[in-house]
Amino acid sequence: MSQEHPFAPYIRIIGKGPRLSRPLTREEAKEAATMILNKKVDPVQLGAFLCILRVRTEDAGEGAGFIDAVRDNLNRPDSIPAIDLDWPSYAGKVRQLPYYLLAALAMAESGIKIFMHGVEGHTEGRLYTAETLRKLGIPLASSLDDAAEQLTTGNFAYLSLKEISPVLQDIIDLKSTLGVRTPVNTFARMINAFDAPSVFQCITHTAYREIHRDCAKLLGQKRMCVFKGEGGEIERRPAKPVTVQYLIDGEKSEEEWPAFVESKHAAHDEEMDTERLSAIWKGEDRHPYAIAAITGTMAIALRLMGKAGAPVAAMTHAQNIWASRNKEMIPYAV
C-alpha cells in the first residue's frame, strides 16, 4: 500500500463533500501554500486543490494564509521604499483602453508613490498593462530590487508577477488548461510586497467584495477599498454608478458614487489603439469618457488614501492633478 502524500490532507479537508468538508484555517492554508510554492505538490493534486477552492469560493482565512506563505517566500530588498499605494493589475482590457494607467502616472507625477504589479497573456484578445507600458516607452522593473530602485528615484514602478513569484505566474497560466481562473488570481492581487498603507482592489464578480475586505482585515491592512472596475481592472466606469467599499483602520464602510458622464460616450472602443493614450495625455484627444475614467479613478484613489474628505472633494482634487500634468511627455517614458 502506497504512503499518503503529505499534501493529501489539505485536499481532504476542503474536498470531502458538502457536510464533511470545511475551509482551511489560516495556518493550514499557509502550510498548503508553502508546499505549492516549494513545488512539493503533484500536478494532479494542485489542479484538484485549485478547482475545489474555485467552485466553493475561497475563504478570507484561506486567502490570508496563502498570502502569508507568499510574503514569507518573497525575495524583498533590504531597504523597502515608503510607497503610498499598491495597485494590482491582473485582468487586461478588452472594451476600453487602460485609462487607469494615465490616472496612475498623473498621480505619480504629482508626488504619490505607486507600485503596480500584474500579469499578461492569460486571456487571448486582452490588452495588458505591461504591453501598454512598453508601447508608451515606460520601462518595466525586472525584480523587486529594481522596482524598489525605481520607487526610490521616482514615484512609479510596474513589476510582473512572474518576477515576484514565478510559481504563482505558472498557476495563473493554468487557465488555458483548467478552463477557469484559479484562486491565485484573487490572492496575487493582495500580496502588497512593499507594505503600502493603502491598497486598491477591484472585482468583476460581486461575491468577491467581502473576501477582499475580510482578507485585508486579517492581514492588518491599514486602508483598502474595492469596487467593480471596468473589465476587471482598477478603473472607474464613469457612465455607471459605483459602490466603493472601504476598510479603514479595521472599520468597514461604503459609499455610492454616482455616474457623471453620459452613457452614449461609453461605447465599446473597437480599435483599442494605444497611440490614443499619448494623445490624451498631451491634450490632443479629449474624449469625455477617457477624461472621466482617468479623473474618476484618481478620485477613488485619493479618497482611499485620505487625501479628500468626500467624493466631491476627491473629484476636484483629481481634476486639478490632471489639469496640472506636464503635457509635453508622459512620466517615466524613455
Secondary structure, DSSP 8 states (H G I E B T S, - for coil): -----TTHHHHHHHHS-TTT-----HHHHHHHHHHHHTT-S-HHHHHHHHHHHHHH---HHHHHHHHHHHHHT----SS----SEEEEE-S-BSSS--HHHHHHHHHHHTT--EEEEE--SSSTT-B-HHHHHHHHT---BSSHHHHHHHHHHSSEEEEEHHHH-HHHHHHHTTHHHHSS--THHHHGGG--TT--SEEEEEESSGGGHHHHHHHHHHTT-SEEEEEE-GGGSS---TTS-EEEEEEETTEEEEEEE---S-GGGG---SS--THHHHHHHHTS---HHHHHHHHHHHHHHHHHTTS-SSHHHHHHHHHHHHHTS-TTS-TT--
